[in-house]
């Protein structure tokens, strides 16, 4: 049986790799960090600290950030689809 830690590690890699993936995704989507903070329901100052590697987000916050990224990806895709339908 796989532990929660093993599952998180398999999905996200180490914290530095996760943070880099989050930063890259925000750049790719052209979405500000503030939007990520709002989508995650997290203080924007904390998100700034995590994404600039001043603090580690911890597993629970990594999950929140991951869920928020998925939400933002869907919103951007819907917006782009709406623009294509014009």
QUIUR-V499324 format. One record per backbone hydrogen bond with DSSP energy under -0.5 kcal/mol. NH is the residue of the N-H (numbers start at 1). CO is the residue of the C=O. E is the energy in kcal/mol with one decimal. If there is no record, write none. Layout:
BEGIN
nh=NH co=CO e=E
nh=NH co=CO e=E
END
This chain:
BEGIN
nh=7 co=3 e=-2.3
nh=8 co=4 e=-2.7
nh=9 co=5 e=-2.8
nh=10 co=6 e=-2.6
nh=11 co=7 e=-2.3
nh=12 co=8 e=-3.2
nh=13 co=9 e=-2.2
nh=18 co=14 e=-2.3
nh=19 co=15 e=-2.9
nh=20 co=16 e=-2.3
nh=21 co=17 e=-2.2
nh=22 co=18 e=-2.5
nh=23 co=19 e=-2.7
nh=24 co=20 e=-2.6
nh=25 co=21 e=-2.5
nh=26 co=22 e=-2.4
nh=27 co=23 e=-2.1
nh=28 co=24 e=-2.8
nh=29 co=25 e=-2.5
nh=30 co=26 e=-1.1
nh=31 co=26 e=-2.2
nh=35 co=32 e=-0.6
nh=36 co=32 e=-1.3
nh=37 co=33 e=-2.6
nh=38 co=34 e=-2.5
nh=39 co=35 e=-2.5
nh=40 co=36 e=-2.2
nh=41 co=37 e=-1.2
nh=42 co=37 e=-2.4
nh=46 co=43 e=-0.9
nh=47 co=43 e=-1.8
nh=48 co=44 e=-2.5
nh=49 co=45 e=-2.1
nh=50 co=46 e=-2.7
nh=51 co=47 e=-2.9
nh=52 co=48 e=-1.3
nh=53 co=50 e=-1.7
nh=54 co=49 e=-3.2
nh=55 co=49 e=-1.2
nh=61 co=57 e=-0.6
nh=62 co=58 e=-2.1
nh=63 co=59 e=-2.2
nh=64 co=60 e=-2.0
nh=65 co=61 e=-2.7
nh=66 co=62 e=-2.5
nh=67 co=63 e=-2.6
nh=68 co=64 e=-2.3
nh=69 co=65 e=-2.5
nh=70 co=66 e=-2.0
nh=71 co=67 e=-2.0
nh=72 co=68 e=-2.6
nh=73 co=69 e=-2.7
nh=74 co=70 e=-2.1
nh=75 co=71 e=-2.2
nh=76 co=72 e=-2.7
nh=77 co=73 e=-2.4
nh=78 co=74 e=-2.4
nh=79 co=75 e=-2.4
nh=80 co=76 e=-2.8
nh=81 co=77 e=-2.5
nh=82 co=78 e=-2.4
nh=83 co=79 e=-2.0
nh=84 co=80 e=-1.9
nh=85 co=81 e=-1.7
nh=86 co=83 e=-0.7
END
